[in-house]
Structures are given as structure tokens and as C-alpha cells.
Amino acid sequence: MTALYKKVAFIGLGLIAGSMARAIRRDHLADQLVGTARSASTRETARDIGFCDEIVETPAQAVKDADLVVLAVPVGAMGDVAREIAPHLEPGAVVTDVGSVKRAVIDAVAPHLPANVHFIPGHPLAGTEHTGPNAGFAELFENRFLLLVPLPGTDEHELARLKLLWEKMGSQVEFMDADHHDLVLAVTSHAPHLIAYTMVGVADDLRRVTDSEVIKYSAAGFRDFTRIAASDPTMWRDVFMNNKDATLEILGRFTEELFALQRAIRTGDGDLLHDYFTRTRAIRRGIIEAGQDTDAPDFGRGLKR
Amino acid sequence: MTALYKKVAFIGLGLIAGSMARAIRRDHLADQLVGTARSASTRETARDIGFCDEIVETPAQAVKDADLVVLAVPVGAMGDVAREIAPHLEPGAVVTDVGSVKRAVIDAVAPHLPANVHFIPGHPLAGTEHTGPNAGFAELFENRFLLLVPLPGTDEHELARLKLLWEKMGSQVEFMDADHHDLVLAVTSHAPHLIAYTMVGVADDLRRVTDSEVIKYSAAGFRDFTRIAASDPTMWRDVFMNNKDATLEILGRFTEELFALQRAIRTGDGDLLHDYFTRTRAIRRGIIEAGQDTDAPDFGRGLKR
């Protein structure tokens, strides 16, 4: 069987690129993989572990002869990378990205790319709190959603080919427009991350409870927050800086609701709390039914494969 | 070997009592287990699954001849139960509880108990989002902390015996005073739970993003929140109503920090965000080093034993 792509170029060698590289190799979805990263030590590690067939020094070198280019750098770096690779892209190449924000990435990348390449923005809803060239694994995308955000006039054939690549890696592919994507992700991912970061920061600041107490007694609840709040700082800084409006809108609503619940605690309105907590339970059931989690109890020990 | 207790009475037949009953039986830590619950259907289920040697109708019946009584009801119900069992307690019996709040429980329970019983408040830092008589499992307490909050003048022998029971069930037992307990738990558990409930409620409210989208695209972050926010509504209402001051204090600090981060997003202060996120990462490392979680990546599929 012919591979889907001849040569895939990864710009950025982190968790997502590493997982794609492993999945592509496992199923022979491309003939050749080349990669590059800004940091020399990342490139060296990637070379040592055989991340790709070839690790090169610059994005310009990486995209040479590539029929698929994957931008897998923090969202804030996408524009610079696009400008750098633009003169070196093969005519007819597909450029995609895996950024968690879509409007800002499109605005930053699209203007740099020549008319003879296909830019198809994407976002795999998959990840762990680990980063770097060693963090990837071939199963990361299995049963996870992959959102494609095609621009007007996108080539149907190339769209179908990229969709098939993600499906072969295990993803369920859906299409969405950029602004709606950014709002949905602000709710399901960006605001929750900021909240988790904040709560962990508060715990660290509190003088009357020592860090070691917080750490020792991190019962369920806080422990989940710390995992979220251990995510890559650069990636998340860029997410918030580039999905500003939607994130701030959701945080505004969040604060409003939180104040209402705080007030219920202060005034002793137990019914309001009970009703609220009963309602949120139903959403959990929906997620389990949608197959995005299981209802196996979490014993809080991270015994996850 | 002689069992540690002759007869253990469980008032309340939920996750904690069920896990204790299973662990006690597995290791023959008591000769006999008796239990009761307010709801007839809970008692019936408990009878069907052989939760205890005997399921009785009332707390008064349950505590007859018991040398250990475990109050495993929501925090807000502890006082009523204490008043109900008080005239029926065996002289010399130990009464303990497993409530997530300690000052309010002590204030509600202690005044009712006769001078010839030993009240030793406790709190296992263990749980899942599941509730009811079927939710328990013998391994719940393994490698988890159990906080004992002994009152002045507590009998050393009985304290040591109860400590040993928890250690035999796998817990690491520590002592703490009631007010400090409530503050530590407000940070590590109570405030995070309220925050998770709030975020899930906001997602549900948002008109432009459908519930089904929230559910489908619940990437890491939100999915963890929904698990937390699926916890028992009655238990958590009671926690907040009974640990009001500490919870409100932590929520106040949380809001203050959140506003600072929101402001950084609005003004584009990426350095502040990056520094903050880098600091919260260190806490996560501490938790992993303290053995309360592993750094195995969470693939977000709940594949947890």
C-alpha cells in the first residue's frame, strides 16, 4: 500500500509531534519523517531516540521536498515559523498546525504562505502534562477528537487526505469554524487550565499551610489540579495570549457563578448548593456516555496504564 | 490472632463505610460488623451484597454492644446521629467519624456523648466520585493519609488502637488539630471542589456552546473537573456549610489571584503568566515525590485499574 504522504516535516519536536511520528511510523502512513526544533538539545535528544529519519537544524531545511508540514510549536511561535518556511515550501505542499487556538494562528500563519500551498489548520484534543521529545506515544490520538478548521476554498482532495491521516492515527475528525473552536476550547480547556494554575498558586502562597502539607494531603481535587497545572508554561502562556477574548469571557462568567456559590455558603443556602451540585453531576454522566472517560473510580493514585 | 475490635457499627453505608467493611473483613480486624443507613433502599442493597454481618434499622440498634462506632454520614447529619445513639452506647466504646470537616463535627457530636465513651474524630483522605453501598473497595485507604484529631484528654490506649486499625487498612496516620485540619482541607480539597463545580456549571449555562459540544470536546482539564464535580451533592453541601470560614477565606484568595492572572491576559503580560505557570509545576513535582500520585501520563481515558 502506498503511504499517504511522501515526506512529513515536523517543526517542533514535543509531545504532539512525537506522538504523530510514532503513529505514522507504526502504520507506515508516510515514507519519510524529518524534524527540527529551535533548541539544540531537543534536536540532539530527538536524534538519539530516533524521533524521525532525519533531524535538521532549521525549519527551512526541514520543509524541503515535504508534502506535509506540521507546525507543532507553541501558538505564539507559529507566525515566525510560517514566515521562515514560506520561501522553501514545495508547491502543492499541505501545511497544518496542531495549536490549541485557531483564529490567532490563522491570522499569524496564513498571510505568510504562498498561494500554491494548502494551509489546513488543525487541533488534536489530546495531550498529557508531559512535554519534550520523549513525551510522545503512538496511542495518544486514539479515540480522541481532531478538529480541522478549513479555510474558504480549501482543496477537497487535500482536506480528505489530511482527515484520513488523522483517522489512521486513531482520531475522530470533525470540522469547526475558527471562532467557535476558540470559544468551545475556552470552556473545555483554557479556562479550566487557568483556574487550576490559580488554585495551585494560592496553595503555594498560603503561609499558614506549608507546601509540604499541601503536598502530603493533596486529596482528590487538588491533586487533579496540580496535574493540569503542571502543563507546559510556554504553550499555555501562548494559549491565553492568543485566545484572550473567549478565555476572559468564560472567566468572567465563572467568577460570577463562583460569587453566587460563595454567597450561598456565607448565607447558609444549602438548597442552592445541593441543586447546583446535582446539576453538574448530569454533565459527568454525559461525558461517560459519550465515551470520553470511564466511570471506573479514580483511586487517586494515577494508576493509568 | 485476636481481632482489634469485637464489634464495629457503621452508621451510614456509603463509600467510606463500605471500604472500611471490606478492608476489616479481608484482614479479620474485627469479629463482627453491623451497619445501618437512613434509607430503606440503601439498607436493602447493603443486605443483598453482604455489606456487613447484620444490617439493622436504626443507629440505636446498631451501636448495641459495639466497641467501635463509625459515624459515616454527611457532616451535617453527625450531630443528630450522635444524639440518637448516645443513650445506647456501650461504656468504654470508641466513637469515631470520617467527616471531611472536623471543628463543626466535634462541636456537633461531642456535647451529646456520655463521659464514659471515647470520641476520636478522624478523616480518611481518600475517596472517589462514586457513592452508595456498592461503591466501596478494600484498597481505598492504601497509601492514603488518615488524619486523627484527638481531643484533650483522649485515652492513649484507645487512640493507639484506632490508629492501628487504620494502619492495618493501609493508611498512614497523622495527628492534627481541628482548626488546622479544616484550613488544610479547605486548600487541598474544599475550595478545589467548589471551583470544579462552578466551572462545570458555567459550561452547562453557556448558550453558544451546546452541552453536547462540551461533552464531546471535554479535553483534559474540563474532564477532570467533571469528575470532581460528580461527587455526592449532599456530602459536599454539608462540607461547605460546615467549613464556611476556611473555605471562604481560600476562595477569597483564589479570586484575588485569578483577577491578577485575568489582568495579565488582558494586558498581554506573558512573562507574569509564564512565571506563574512555572512555579505551579514545582508543586506537582513535590506531590509525585511525596508518593501521592505517579508521573505516568494521564491519557485522559480513565484507564485506571
Interface residues (C-beta under 8 A of the other chain):
Chain A: G76 L125 A126 G127 T128 E129 H130 A135 F137 E139 L140 N143 R144 F145 L147 H180 L183 V184 L185 V187 T188 S189 H190 A191 P192 H193 L194 I195 A196 Y197 T198 M199 V200 G201 V202 A203 D204 D205 L206 R208 V209 D211 S212 E213 V214 I215 K216 Y217 S218 A219 A220 G221 F222 R223 D224 F225 T226 R227 I228 A229 A230 S231 P233 T234 W236 R237 D238 F240 M241 K244 T247 L248 I250 L251 R253 F254 T255 E257 L258 F259 L261 Q262 I265 R266 G268 G270 L273 H274 Y276 F277 T278 R279 T280 R281 I283 R284 R285 G286 I287 A290 Q292 D293 T294 D295 A296 P297 D298 F299 G300 R301 G302 L303 K304 R305
Chain B: G76 L125 A126 G127 T128 E129 H130 A135 F137 E139 L140 N143 R144 F145 L147 H180 L183 V184 L185 V187 T188 S189 H190 A191 P192 H193 L194 I195 A196 Y197 T198 M199 V200 G201 V202 A203 D204 D205 L206 R208 V209 D211 S212 E213 V214 I215 K216 Y217 S218 A219 A220 G221 F222 R223 D224 F225 T226 R227 I228 A229 A230 S231 P233 T234 W236 R237 D238 F240 M241 K244 T247 L248 I250 L251 R253 F254 T255 E257 L258 F259 L261 Q262 I265 R266 G268 G270 L273 H274 Y276 F277 T278 R279 T280 R281 I283 R284 R285 G286 I287 A290 Q292 D293 T294 D295 A296 P297 D298 F299 G300 R301 G302 L303 K304 R305
